[in-house]
Amino acid sequence: MAVQIQFANLHCNSTDDSSTDEIFVKWAGNRIWGPTEMSEGSVVNVDKFVLLQGDSGLVELFDEDWPSDDHLGGYRITKNELGGPWRSAKFKNEDADYDLWYRVFEG
């Protein structure tokens, strides 16, 4: 059986920009969701399933900006989390503060 990760709700506790961010998610270097406009206090359901290749993988959060996107952080998810409860990946920099909920399962 393959090890999968389900990404669920993304919570914006505070934005990177002054009012709204255009958030997107990358898994293993590839964009898998977004951009979606988010403001402080907003919650969206990412609703994405990805495969975990090897022992761990990196999920990253970005704010789409011009001329370059703002990297809001990365979070490593490991195979050791298999079968555990829902967890929160925290993305925090000087201004931004986001939580992405996920679970690791076999399927």
LUMLO-387454 format. One record per residue: x, y, z of N, C-alpha, C in turn. Coordinates in pm, 1 decimal. Last residue first. Layout:
LUMLO-387454
+----------+----------+----------+----------+----------+----------+----------+----------+----------+
|    neast |   nnorth |      nup |   caeast |  canorth |     caup |    ceast |   cnorth |      cup |
+----------+----------+----------+----------+----------+----------+----------+----------+----------+
|        X |        Y |        Z |        X |        Y |        Z |        X |        Y |        Z |
...
+----------+----------+----------+----------+----------+----------+----------+----------+----------+
//
This chain:
LUMLO-387454
+----------+----------+----------+----------+----------+----------+----------+----------+----------+
|    neast |   nnorth |      nup |   caeast |  canorth |     caup |    ceast |   cnorth |      cup |
+----------+----------+----------+----------+----------+----------+----------+----------+----------+
|   -314.1 |    389.2 |    185.8 |   -432.6 |    370.3 |    102.1 |   -400.8 |    361.7 |    -44.2 |
|   -240.5 |    509.6 |    503.0 |   -208.3 |    410.7 |    401.2 |   -332.6 |    387.5 |    315.9 |
|   -180.3 |    855.5 |    595.4 |   -251.7 |    727.4 |    602.0 |   -204.1 |    634.9 |    489.2 |
|   -163.7 |   1153.7 |    768.8 |    -84.3 |   1058.0 |    692.1 |   -150.5 |    920.6 |    707.8 |
|   -324.2 |   1473.8 |    745.0 |   -310.3 |   1341.7 |    807.7 |   -233.7 |   1251.9 |    712.4 |
|   -337.3 |   1829.6 |    820.8 |   -311.2 |   1714.5 |    735.4 |   -314.2 |   1586.7 |    817.8 |
|   -379.2 |   2181.9 |    807.7 |   -410.1 |   2055.3 |    872.6 |   -395.5 |   1940.9 |    773.8 |
|   -179.3 |   2455.9 |    832.7 |   -235.6 |   2364.1 |    734.5 |   -254.4 |   2228.7 |    801.1 |
|   -176.9 |   2783.5 |    944.3 |   -178.1 |   2644.1 |    987.3 |   -247.1 |   2562.3 |    879.0 |
|     17.0 |   3088.8 |    933.8 |    -80.6 |   2996.7 |    876.7 |    -64.7 |   2858.4 |    938.0 |
|    116.7 |   3404.2 |    941.0 |     97.9 |   3294.0 |   1034.9 |    -17.0 |   3207.6 |    983.7 |
|    333.4 |   3674.8 |    843.2 |    236.9 |   3569.0 |    813.3 |    235.0 |   3461.9 |    921.6 |
|    547.5 |   3835.8 |    940.7 |    408.1 |   3881.4 |    946.4 |    306.9 |   3768.5 |    932.5 |
|    785.9 |   3680.8 |    954.1 |    773.0 |   3806.9 |   1028.7 |    628.1 |   3849.2 |   1047.7 |
|    631.5 |   3354.8 |    943.6 |    747.9 |   3440.5 |    922.4 |    722.9 |   3571.6 |    996.2 |
|    513.6 |   3026.4 |    956.4 |    517.9 |   3156.1 |   1023.3 |    646.0 |   3228.4 |    984.6 |
|    321.4 |   2753.4 |    944.4 |    400.0 |   2839.0 |    854.9 |    396.4 |   2979.2 |    912.7 |
|    276.5 |   2430.5 |   1069.7 |    279.3 |   2573.8 |   1101.3 |    372.1 |   2644.5 |   1003.4 |
|     56.7 |   2173.0 |   1025.5 |    185.2 |   2225.0 |    978.5 |    181.2 |   2376.2 |    996.8 |
|   -110.7 |   1967.8 |   1248.9 |   -104.6 |   2101.5 |   1191.1 |     38.5 |   2135.3 |   1151.8 |
|   -287.3 |   1654.1 |   1213.3 |   -178.4 |   1738.5 |   1263.2 |   -182.0 |   1872.7 |   1191.5 |
|   -496.1 |   1387.4 |   1310.0 |   -479.5 |   1507.7 |   1228.7 |   -373.2 |   1594.9 |   1294.2 |
|   -306.0 |   1102.4 |   1442.1 |   -419.3 |   1195.8 |   1435.9 |   -395.2 |   1306.0 |   1331.5 |
|   -148.6 |    831.8 |   1251.2 |   -168.5 |    919.4 |   1366.2 |   -287.7 |   1011.6 |   1347.9 |
|    -85.6 |    685.9 |   1029.0 |   -190.7 |    637.0 |   1117.5 |   -217.7 |    722.5 |   1239.1 |
|    243.0 |    808.0 |   1012.4 |    142.5 |    719.6 |    954.0 |     43.3 |    672.0 |   1060.1 |
|    458.4 |    948.7 |   1089.4 |    329.1 |   1003.2 |   1130.9 |    212.6 |    917.9 |   1081.9 |
|    680.3 |    841.8 |    970.6 |    655.7 |    805.3 |   1110.4 |    520.5 |    854.4 |   1161.5 |
|    707.6 |    970.4 |    730.6 |    636.8 |    843.1 |    728.9 |    603.1 |    796.8 |    870.8 |
|    670.8 |   1328.7 |    776.7 |    745.3 |   1202.4 |    774.2 |    652.7 |   1080.5 |    775.7 |
|    698.6 |   1649.7 |    643.6 |    606.2 |   1545.8 |    689.6 |    675.8 |   1411.0 |    672.7 |
|    829.4 |   1964.6 |    700.2 |    860.3 |   1828.4 |    659.1 |    762.9 |   1731.0 |    725.4 |
|    750.9 |   2275.6 |    571.7 |    725.3 |   2183.6 |    681.9 |    746.6 |   2041.6 |    631.5 |
|    837.6 |   2617.7 |    508.4 |    829.1 |   2478.4 |    468.9 |    811.1 |   2391.6 |    591.9 |
|    728.8 |   2955.9 |    425.8 |    785.7 |   2850.7 |    508.3 |    766.3 |   2712.8 |    449.6 |
|    661.7 |   3151.5 |    255.0 |    614.6 |   3167.0 |    392.6 |    662.3 |   3055.3 |    483.6 |
|    807.3 |   3329.1 |      6.5 |    809.9 |   3195.4 |     66.9 |    774.5 |   3211.5 |    214.0 |
|    651.2 |   3530.9 |   -225.3 |    705.0 |   3526.2 |    -89.4 |    693.9 |   3384.4 |    -35.2 |
|    748.9 |   3556.6 |   -570.9 |    658.6 |   3507.6 |   -467.1 |    729.0 |   3505.8 |   -331.8 |
|    839.0 |   3854.5 |   -747.5 |    871.7 |   3720.3 |   -697.3 |    778.2 |   3685.0 |   -581.6 |
|    746.8 |   4103.1 |   -823.3 |    799.4 |   4015.0 |   -927.6 |    838.1 |   3876.3 |   -877.0 |
|    432.7 |   3985.9 |   -718.3 |    513.8 |   4022.5 |   -833.4 |    623.1 |   4116.6 |   -786.7 |
|    323.1 |   3696.5 |   -532.5 |    350.5 |   3840.1 |   -546.8 |    431.0 |   3861.9 |   -673.3 |
|    166.1 |   3458.7 |   -350.0 |    195.8 |   3496.8 |   -488.7 |    206.2 |   3648.5 |   -498.3 |
|    307.4 |   3313.0 |    -83.0 |    217.8 |   3423.3 |   -115.8 |    257.7 |   3470.8 |   -254.7 |
|    333.6 |   2961.6 |     -5.6 |    381.3 |   3082.9 |    -71.3 |    268.6 |   3184.8 |    -81.4 |
|    448.3 |   2676.9 |    167.7 |    342.5 |   2775.5 |    150.0 |    402.6 |   2903.1 |     93.7 |
|    527.1 |   2329.8 |    120.0 |    566.8 |   2469.8 |    131.9 |    448.3 |   2560.7 |    101.9 |
|    621.3 |   2012.8 |    235.1 |    510.6 |   2096.8 |    191.1 |    551.8 |   2241.6 |    217.9 |
|    831.5 |   1746.3 |    166.9 |    825.9 |   1886.7 |    208.2 |    704.7 |   1955.6 |    147.5 |
|    857.5 |   1414.3 |    308.4 |    832.7 |   1508.0 |    199.4 |    814.6 |   1647.4 |    254.7 |
|   1008.6 |   1093.8 |    385.7 |    953.4 |   1225.1 |    419.2 |    932.8 |   1308.1 |    293.0 |
|   1086.3 |    843.2 |    291.2 |   1055.9 |    857.8 |    433.7 |    993.8 |    991.5 |    471.8 |
|    931.4 |    789.0 |    -31.5 |   1040.8 |    775.8 |     64.7 |    993.4 |    796.9 |    206.2 |
|    668.5 |    991.7 |   -108.9 |    775.2 |    913.6 |   -170.4 |    891.2 |    907.2 |    -72.4 |
|    340.2 |   1009.6 |    -52.1 |    465.8 |   1030.7 |     18.3 |    568.3 |    936.2 |    -42.5 |
|    102.7 |   1160.0 |   -268.3 |    178.2 |   1042.2 |   -226.5 |    304.2 |   1084.2 |   -154.0 |
|   -181.8 |   1360.3 |   -173.5 |    -53.2 |   1341.2 |   -240.7 |     11.3 |   1213.1 |   -189.0 |
|   -486.1 |   1530.6 |   -200.1 |   -420.7 |   1406.6 |   -160.1 |   -292.7 |   1393.7 |   -240.7 |
|   -663.2 |   1818.8 |    -86.2 |   -568.1 |   1756.1 |   -178.4 |   -508.7 |   1631.2 |   -115.7 |
|   -821.4 |   2032.7 |     40.9 |   -877.5 |   1910.5 |    -14.8 |   -788.4 |   1848.1 |   -122.5 |
|   -826.2 |   2291.0 |    148.2 |   -732.5 |   2261.7 |     40.1 |   -775.9 |   2134.5 |    -33.3 |
|  -1065.4 |   2497.7 |    253.6 |  -1036.9 |   2354.5 |    249.0 |   -950.5 |   2327.7 |    126.5 |
|   -987.4 |   2791.4 |    445.4 |  -1026.5 |   2726.5 |    319.4 |   -991.4 |   2578.3 |    328.3 |
|  -1054.9 |   3063.5 |    652.6 |  -1024.7 |   2920.6 |    647.9 |  -1073.0 |   2868.6 |    512.8 |
|   -951.2 |   3383.8 |    788.3 |  -1018.7 |   3299.1 |    689.6 |   -967.7 |   3154.9 |    695.8 |
|   -806.4 |   3542.0 |    960.8 |   -923.6 |   3473.9 |   1013.8 |   -992.2 |   3381.5 |    914.3 |
|   -694.2 |   3764.8 |    714.7 |   -683.7 |   3722.6 |    854.4 |   -814.9 |   3662.5 |    902.3 |
|   -750.8 |   3621.1 |    387.9 |   -733.2 |   3733.2 |    479.9 |   -730.4 |   3679.5 |    622.0 |
|   -663.5 |   3498.2 |     66.1 |   -694.6 |   3475.2 |    206.8 |   -668.4 |   3601.5 |    287.1 |
|   -717.7 |   3374.9 |   -256.3 |   -705.4 |   3494.2 |   -172.1 |   -748.9 |   3461.6 |    -29.7 |
|   -523.2 |   3117.4 |   -392.4 |   -652.1 |   3157.9 |   -337.9 |   -629.1 |   3276.6 |   -245.8 |
|   -343.1 |   2969.7 |   -668.3 |   -358.0 |   3062.4 |   -555.9 |   -503.7 |   3090.5 |   -520.5 |
|   -399.5 |   2632.3 |   -534.9 |   -396.2 |   2777.9 |   -531.8 |   -348.3 |   2838.9 |   -662.9 |
|   -194.4 |   2340.4 |   -524.8 |   -318.0 |   2409.7 |   -489.1 |   -295.1 |   2559.9 |   -493.2 |
|     45.3 |   2237.2 |   -599.6 |    -67.3 |   2143.4 |   -595.7 |   -200.0 |   2212.3 |   -566.1 |
|    352.7 |   2287.0 |   -752.6 |    231.6 |   2352.9 |   -705.0 |    115.2 |   2254.6 |   -712.9 |
|    633.9 |   2100.2 |   -643.1 |    529.9 |   2121.9 |   -744.0 |    407.4 |   2188.2 |   -682.9 |
|    810.4 |   2038.9 |   -436.6 |    851.6 |   2134.9 |   -538.4 |    749.5 |   2166.3 |   -645.2 |
|    666.5 |   1872.2 |   -266.3 |    783.4 |   1818.4 |   -336.9 |    821.9 |   1907.2 |   -455.4 |
|    400.7 |   2084.3 |   -304.1 |    440.2 |   1957.2 |   -245.0 |    553.6 |   1903.0 |   -330.5 |
|    285.8 |   2412.7 |   -235.9 |    370.0 |   2323.9 |   -315.0 |    398.9 |   2197.8 |   -234.0 |
|     11.0 |   2633.6 |   -243.5 |     80.9 |   2526.3 |   -172.9 |    162.1 |   2445.6 |   -273.9 |
|    -62.0 |   2987.7 |   -224.5 |    -57.5 |   2860.2 |   -294.3 |     33.0 |   2764.2 |   -219.0 |
|   -248.9 |   3284.8 |   -166.0 |   -174.5 |   3170.9 |   -113.2 |   -178.5 |   3052.7 |   -210.4 |
|   -234.8 |   3598.0 |   -160.3 |   -275.9 |   3503.8 |   -264.7 |   -192.4 |   3377.7 |   -240.9 |
|   -355.2 |   3788.9 |    117.3 |   -248.7 |   3713.5 |     50.5 |   -311.9 |   3627.7 |    -58.2 |
|   -465.9 |   4117.9 |    218.3 |   -488.7 |   3980.1 |    176.5 |   -363.2 |   3921.2 |    113.9 |
|   -333.6 |   4341.0 |    369.4 |   -475.7 |   4305.4 |    376.9 |   -499.7 |   4159.0 |    341.6 |
|    -49.6 |   4351.4 |    376.6 |   -128.1 |   4435.8 |    466.7 |   -275.4 |   4396.6 |    475.4 |
|     90.0 |   4013.2 |    366.1 |     67.5 |   4148.3 |    314.3 |    -26.5 |   4223.8 |    406.7 |
|     66.8 |   3790.0 |    528.8 |    200.4 |   3839.7 |    495.3 |    191.3 |   3984.6 |    447.1 |
|   -185.1 |   3768.7 |    789.9 |   -137.9 |   3769.5 |    651.5 |      5.4 |   3821.9 |    640.7 |
|   -271.4 |   3534.3 |   1046.5 |   -234.5 |   3670.2 |   1005.1 |   -170.5 |   3661.7 |    867.6 |
|   -403.2 |   3292.0 |   1029.8 |   -405.3 |   3363.6 |   1157.7 |   -364.5 |   3508.9 |   1138.8 |
|   -574.3 |   3100.5 |    816.5 |   -491.5 |   3221.6 |    815.4 |   -508.6 |   3293.6 |    948.3 |
|   -574.0 |   2754.5 |    770.7 |   -619.7 |   2865.8 |    854.1 |   -521.7 |   2982.4 |    841.6 |
|   -682.2 |   2504.5 |    567.5 |   -574.1 |   2601.7 |    582.3 |   -631.5 |   2722.3 |    654.6 |
|   -793.5 |   2167.3 |    598.2 |   -814.8 |   2310.4 |    616.1 |   -685.7 |   2389.1 |    633.3 |
|   -608.7 |   1923.6 |    443.7 |   -746.5 |   1966.5 |    467.5 |   -750.8 |   2118.7 |    483.0 |
|   -431.5 |   1680.7 |    271.0 |   -429.2 |   1817.9 |    320.1 |   -573.6 |   1865.7 |    330.6 |
|   -326.5 |   1360.8 |    323.5 |   -444.5 |   1440.3 |    291.0 |   -427.9 |   1577.1 |    354.2 |
|    -87.4 |   1148.7 |    193.1 |   -113.0 |   1261.1 |    282.7 |   -236.4 |   1332.6 |    232.5 |
|     -8.1 |    795.9 |    182.7 |    -64.7 |    919.9 |    129.4 |    -76.8 |   1024.8 |    238.8 |
|    172.6 |    519.9 |     88.6 |    151.0 |    614.9 |    197.9 |    106.2 |    746.8 |    135.4 |
|     38.7 |    225.9 |    -67.0 |    109.8 |    354.0 |    -74.1 |     76.9 |    439.4 |     48.2 |
|     83.1 |   -119.9 |      0.0 |      0.0 |      0.0 |      0.0 |     87.4 |    126.2 |      0.0 |
+----------+----------+----------+----------+----------+----------+----------+----------+----------+
//
